[in-house]
Amino acid sequence: MLRSDIKKLLPYAVAGLLLTSLAVLLAVDFFSYGHTAKEDSEGYKLKVAGSEVTLELACTPWERQRGLKHRNWLPEDHGMLFIFPEDNYLSFWMKDTYIPISIAFVSEGGTITQIESMEPLTLSSHVSKERVRYALEMSAGWFERHDVKVGDRIELPHVVASN
Protein backbone atom coordinates (compact mmCIF):
# COMPACT_ATOMS: atom_id res chain seq x y z
CA MET A 1 0.00 0.00 0.00
CA LEU A 2 1.14 3.50 -0.68
CA ARG A 3 1.66 6.03 2.05
CA SER A 4 -1.13 8.20 0.60
CA ASP A 5 -3.54 5.22 0.78
CA ILE A 6 -2.69 4.65 4.44
CA LYS A 7 -3.33 8.33 5.22
CA LYS A 8 -6.77 8.05 3.59
CA LEU A 9 -7.67 4.95 5.65
CA LEU A 10 -6.36 6.27 8.98
CA PRO A 11 -9.59 8.12 9.98
CA TYR A 12 -11.60 4.92 9.38
CA ALA A 13 -9.18 2.86 11.46
CA VAL A 14 -9.36 5.36 14.35
CA ALA A 15 -13.17 5.44 14.15
CA GLY A 16 -13.27 1.63 14.20
CA LEU A 17 -11.00 1.51 17.23
CA LEU A 18 -13.16 4.07 19.08
CA LEU A 19 -16.37 2.17 18.29
CA THR A 20 -14.81 -1.10 19.45
CA SER A 21 -13.70 0.53 22.71
CA LEU A 22 -17.18 1.95 23.28
CA ALA A 23 -18.76 -1.46 22.65
CA VAL A 24 -16.44 -3.09 25.21
CA LEU A 25 -17.23 -0.42 27.83
CA LEU A 26 -20.97 -0.79 27.27
CA ALA A 27 -20.72 -4.57 27.54
CA VAL A 28 -18.79 -4.34 30.83
CA ASP A 29 -21.37 -1.87 32.19
CA PHE A 30 -24.28 -4.08 31.04
CA PHE A 31 -22.90 -7.26 32.57
CA SER A 32 -21.91 -5.63 35.87
CA TYR A 33 -25.43 -4.28 36.31
CA GLY A 34 -26.73 -7.77 35.59
CA HIS A 35 -24.67 -9.12 38.50
CA THR A 36 -26.07 -6.66 41.03
CA ALA A 37 -28.70 -8.62 42.91
CA LYS A 38 -31.92 -6.69 43.45
CA GLU A 39 -35.10 -7.85 45.08
CA ASP A 40 -37.24 -5.52 42.97
CA SER A 41 -36.74 -2.73 40.45
CA GLU A 42 -35.66 -0.28 43.17
CA GLY A 43 -33.39 -2.54 45.20
CA TYR A 44 -33.45 -4.52 48.41
CA LYS A 45 -35.89 -3.46 51.10
CA LEU A 46 -34.22 -3.96 54.49
CA LYS A 47 -34.38 -2.68 58.03
CA VAL A 48 -31.63 -0.69 59.67
CA ALA A 49 -32.31 -0.58 63.41
CA GLY A 50 -36.04 -0.79 62.64
CA SER A 51 -36.13 1.81 59.83
CA GLU A 52 -36.97 0.47 56.38
CA VAL A 53 -34.51 1.39 53.62
CA THR A 54 -34.06 0.53 49.95
CA LEU A 55 -30.53 -0.49 49.11
CA GLU A 56 -28.49 -1.17 46.02
CA LEU A 57 -25.87 -3.84 46.53
CA ALA A 58 -22.26 -3.36 45.49
CA CYS A 59 -20.96 -6.95 45.35
CA THR A 60 -18.27 -6.98 42.67
CA PRO A 61 -14.98 -5.06 42.74
CA TRP A 62 -16.21 -2.84 39.89
CA GLU A 63 -19.52 -2.06 41.65
CA ARG A 64 -17.69 -1.27 44.89
CA GLN A 65 -15.28 1.02 43.06
CA ARG A 66 -18.12 2.87 41.30
CA GLY A 67 -20.30 3.14 44.40
CA LEU A 68 -22.38 6.33 44.44
CA LYS A 69 -19.98 8.32 42.25
CA HIS A 70 -21.30 10.86 39.75
CA ARG A 71 -24.79 11.01 41.26
CA ASN A 72 -26.49 14.32 41.94
CA TRP A 73 -28.94 13.10 44.58
CA LEU A 74 -29.94 10.15 46.71
CA PRO A 75 -33.53 9.65 47.90
CA GLU A 76 -33.96 9.90 51.68
CA ASP A 77 -34.35 6.23 52.54
CA HIS A 78 -32.13 4.85 49.77
CA GLY A 79 -28.50 3.85 50.00
CA MET A 80 -25.85 1.36 48.99
CA LEU A 81 -24.57 -1.68 50.84
CA PHE A 82 -20.98 -2.56 49.97
CA ILE A 83 -20.41 -6.28 50.39
CA PHE A 84 -16.89 -7.65 50.76
CA PRO A 85 -15.88 -11.32 50.56
CA GLU A 86 -14.14 -11.32 53.94
CA ASP A 87 -13.65 -9.17 57.02
CA ASN A 88 -11.06 -6.45 56.55
CA TYR A 89 -10.20 -2.87 57.46
CA LEU A 90 -12.23 -0.91 54.91
CA SER A 91 -11.33 2.51 53.56
CA PHE A 92 -13.61 4.88 51.62
CA TRP A 93 -13.17 8.32 50.07
CA MET A 94 -15.42 10.70 48.16
CA LYS A 95 -13.50 11.33 44.93
CA ASP A 96 -16.05 12.06 42.16
CA THR A 97 -18.95 11.73 44.63
CA TYR A 98 -21.12 14.84 44.49
CA ILE A 99 -23.50 14.23 47.41
CA PRO A 100 -22.66 14.27 51.13
CA ILE A 101 -22.88 10.78 52.61
CA SER A 102 -22.88 9.11 56.00
CA ILE A 103 -21.24 5.70 56.17
CA ALA A 104 -21.71 2.90 58.68
CA PHE A 105 -19.18 0.12 58.93
CA VAL A 106 -20.91 -3.17 59.70
CA SER A 107 -19.65 -6.50 61.10
CA GLU A 108 -20.28 -9.85 59.46
CA GLY A 109 -23.24 -10.42 61.80
CA GLY A 110 -24.86 -7.08 60.93
CA THR A 111 -23.80 -4.95 63.90
CA ILE A 112 -22.87 -1.32 63.19
CA THR A 113 -19.37 -0.73 64.55
CA GLN A 114 -18.76 2.86 63.41
CA ILE A 115 -20.59 5.76 61.72
CA GLU A 116 -18.84 8.62 59.91
CA SER A 117 -19.79 11.67 57.83
CA MET A 118 -18.09 12.11 54.48
CA GLU A 119 -17.84 15.38 52.56
CA PRO A 120 -18.32 15.32 48.79
CA LEU A 121 -15.42 15.56 46.34
CA THR A 122 -12.68 15.00 48.94
CA LEU A 123 -9.79 12.58 49.09
CA SER A 124 -9.96 12.17 52.88
CA SER A 125 -9.92 8.48 53.82
CA HIS A 126 -12.54 7.09 56.17
CA VAL A 127 -11.15 3.84 57.56
CA SER A 128 -12.95 1.30 59.72
CA LYS A 129 -11.46 1.03 63.20
CA GLU A 130 -11.92 -2.73 63.15
CA ARG A 131 -12.24 -5.49 60.60
CA VAL A 132 -15.73 -5.49 59.08
CA ARG A 133 -17.54 -7.16 56.19
CA TYR A 134 -19.91 -4.41 55.02
CA ALA A 135 -20.21 -0.66 54.60
CA LEU A 136 -23.58 1.08 54.34
CA GLU A 137 -23.77 4.50 52.65
CA MET A 138 -26.84 6.69 53.16
CA SER A 139 -27.58 10.41 52.69
CA ALA A 140 -25.62 12.63 55.08
CA GLY A 141 -27.20 12.64 58.53
CA TRP A 142 -29.55 9.72 57.81
CA PHE A 143 -28.29 7.64 60.75
CA GLU A 144 -28.70 10.56 63.15
CA ARG A 145 -32.18 11.46 61.82
CA HIS A 146 -33.30 7.86 62.37
CA ASP A 147 -31.60 7.52 65.77
CA VAL A 148 -29.30 4.75 64.50
CA LYS A 149 -26.19 4.31 66.62
CA VAL A 150 -23.10 2.14 66.96
CA GLY A 151 -24.22 -1.24 68.28
CA ASP A 152 -27.51 -1.23 66.36
CA ARG A 153 -28.07 -3.94 63.79
CA ILE A 154 -28.94 -4.02 60.13
CA GLU A 155 -30.93 -6.78 58.49
CA LEU A 156 -28.71 -8.39 55.87
CA PRO A 157 -30.13 -9.27 52.44
CA HIS A 158 -30.93 -12.96 52.01
CA VAL A 159 -28.29 -13.23 49.26
CA VAL A 160 -25.69 -12.22 51.84
CA ALA A 161 -27.13 -14.15 54.79
CA SER A 162 -27.28 -17.36 52.75
CA ASN A 163 -23.58 -17.26 51.75
C-alpha positions as CSV (number, residue, x, y, z in Angstrom):
1,M,0.0,0.0,0.0
2,L,1.1,3.5,-0.7
3,R,1.7,6.0,2.1
4,S,-1.1,8.2,0.6
5,D,-3.5,5.2,0.8
6,I,-2.7,4.6,4.4
7,K,-3.3,8.3,5.2
8,K,-6.8,8.0,3.6
9,L,-7.7,5.0,5.7
10,L,-6.4,6.3,9.0
11,P,-9.6,8.1,10.0
12,Y,-11.6,4.9,9.4
13,A,-9.2,2.9,11.5
14,V,-9.4,5.4,14.3
15,A,-13.2,5.4,14.1
16,G,-13.3,1.6,14.2
17,L,-11.0,1.5,17.2
18,L,-13.2,4.1,19.1
19,L,-16.4,2.2,18.3
20,T,-14.8,-1.1,19.5
21,S,-13.7,0.5,22.7
22,L,-17.2,2.0,23.3
23,A,-18.8,-1.5,22.6
24,V,-16.4,-3.1,25.2
25,L,-17.2,-0.4,27.8
26,L,-21.0,-0.8,27.3
27,A,-20.7,-4.6,27.5
28,V,-18.8,-4.3,30.8
29,D,-21.4,-1.9,32.2
30,F,-24.3,-4.1,31.0
31,F,-22.9,-7.3,32.6
32,S,-21.9,-5.6,35.9
33,Y,-25.4,-4.3,36.3
34,G,-26.7,-7.8,35.6
35,H,-24.7,-9.1,38.5
36,T,-26.1,-6.7,41.0
37,A,-28.7,-8.6,42.9
38,K,-31.9,-6.7,43.4
39,E,-35.1,-7.9,45.1
40,D,-37.2,-5.5,43.0
41,S,-36.7,-2.7,40.5
42,E,-35.7,-0.3,43.2
43,G,-33.4,-2.5,45.2
44,Y,-33.4,-4.5,48.4
45,K,-35.9,-3.5,51.1
46,L,-34.2,-4.0,54.5
47,K,-34.4,-2.7,58.0
48,V,-31.6,-0.7,59.7
49,A,-32.3,-0.6,63.4
50,G,-36.0,-0.8,62.6
51,S,-36.1,1.8,59.8
52,E,-37.0,0.5,56.4
53,V,-34.5,1.4,53.6
54,T,-34.1,0.5,50.0
55,L,-30.5,-0.5,49.1
56,E,-28.5,-1.2,46.0
57,L,-25.9,-3.8,46.5
58,A,-22.3,-3.4,45.5
59,C,-21.0,-6.9,45.3
60,T,-18.3,-7.0,42.7
61,P,-15.0,-5.1,42.7
62,W,-16.2,-2.8,39.9
63,E,-19.5,-2.1,41.6
64,R,-17.7,-1.3,44.9
65,Q,-15.3,1.0,43.1
66,R,-18.1,2.9,41.3
67,G,-20.3,3.1,44.4
68,L,-22.4,6.3,44.4
69,K,-20.0,8.3,42.2
70,H,-21.3,10.9,39.7
71,R,-24.8,11.0,41.3
72,N,-26.5,14.3,41.9
73,W,-28.9,13.1,44.6
74,L,-29.9,10.2,46.7
75,P,-33.5,9.6,47.9
76,E,-34.0,9.9,51.7
77,D,-34.4,6.2,52.5
78,H,-32.1,4.9,49.8
79,G,-28.5,3.8,50.0
80,M,-25.9,1.4,49.0
81,L,-24.6,-1.7,50.8
82,F,-21.0,-2.6,50.0
83,I,-20.4,-6.3,50.4
84,F,-16.9,-7.7,50.8
85,P,-15.9,-11.3,50.6
86,E,-14.1,-11.3,53.9
87,D,-13.6,-9.2,57.0
88,N,-11.1,-6.4,56.5
89,Y,-10.2,-2.9,57.5
90,L,-12.2,-0.9,54.9
91,S,-11.3,2.5,53.6
92,F,-13.6,4.9,51.6
93,W,-13.2,8.3,50.1
94,M,-15.4,10.7,48.2
95,K,-13.5,11.3,44.9
96,D,-16.0,12.1,42.2
97,T,-19.0,11.7,44.6
98,Y,-21.1,14.8,44.5
99,I,-23.5,14.2,47.4
100,P,-22.7,14.3,51.1
101,I,-22.9,10.8,52.6
102,S,-22.9,9.1,56.0
103,I,-21.2,5.7,56.2
104,A,-21.7,2.9,58.7
105,F,-19.2,0.1,58.9
106,V,-20.9,-3.2,59.7
107,S,-19.6,-6.5,61.1
108,E,-20.3,-9.9,59.5
109,G,-23.2,-10.4,61.8
110,G,-24.9,-7.1,60.9
111,T,-23.8,-4.9,63.9
112,I,-22.9,-1.3,63.2
113,T,-19.4,-0.7,64.6
114,Q,-18.8,2.9,63.4
115,I,-20.6,5.8,61.7
116,E,-18.8,8.6,59.9
117,S,-19.8,11.7,57.8
118,M,-18.1,12.1,54.5
119,E,-17.8,15.4,52.6
120,P,-18.3,15.3,48.8
121,L,-15.4,15.6,46.3
122,T,-12.7,15.0,48.9
123,L,-9.8,12.6,49.1
124,S,-10.0,12.2,52.9
125,S,-9.9,8.5,53.8
126,H,-12.5,7.1,56.2
127,V,-11.1,3.8,57.6
128,S,-12.9,1.3,59.7
129,K,-11.5,1.0,63.2
130,E,-11.9,-2.7,63.2
131,R,-12.2,-5.5,60.6
132,V,-15.7,-5.5,59.1
133,R,-17.5,-7.2,56.2
134,Y,-19.9,-4.4,55.0
135,A,-20.2,-0.7,54.6
136,L,-23.6,1.1,54.3
137,E,-23.8,4.5,52.7
138,M,-26.8,6.7,53.2
139,S,-27.6,10.4,52.7
140,A,-25.6,12.6,55.1
141,G,-27.2,12.6,58.5
142,W,-29.6,9.7,57.8
143,F,-28.3,7.6,60.8
144,E,-28.7,10.6,63.2
145,R,-32.2,11.5,61.8
146,H,-33.3,7.9,62.4
147,D,-31.6,7.5,65.8
148,V,-29.3,4.8,64.5
149,K,-26.2,4.3,66.6
150,V,-23.1,2.1,67.0
151,G,-24.2,-1.2,68.3
152,D,-27.5,-1.2,66.4
153,R,-28.1,-3.9,63.8
154,I,-28.9,-4.0,60.1
155,E,-30.9,-6.8,58.5
156,L,-28.7,-8.4,55.9
157,P,-30.1,-9.3,52.4
158,H,-30.9,-13.0,52.0
159,V,-28.3,-13.2,49.3
160,V,-25.7,-12.2,51.8
161,A,-27.1,-14.2,54.8
162,S,-27.3,-17.4,52.8
163,N,-23.6,-17.3,51.7
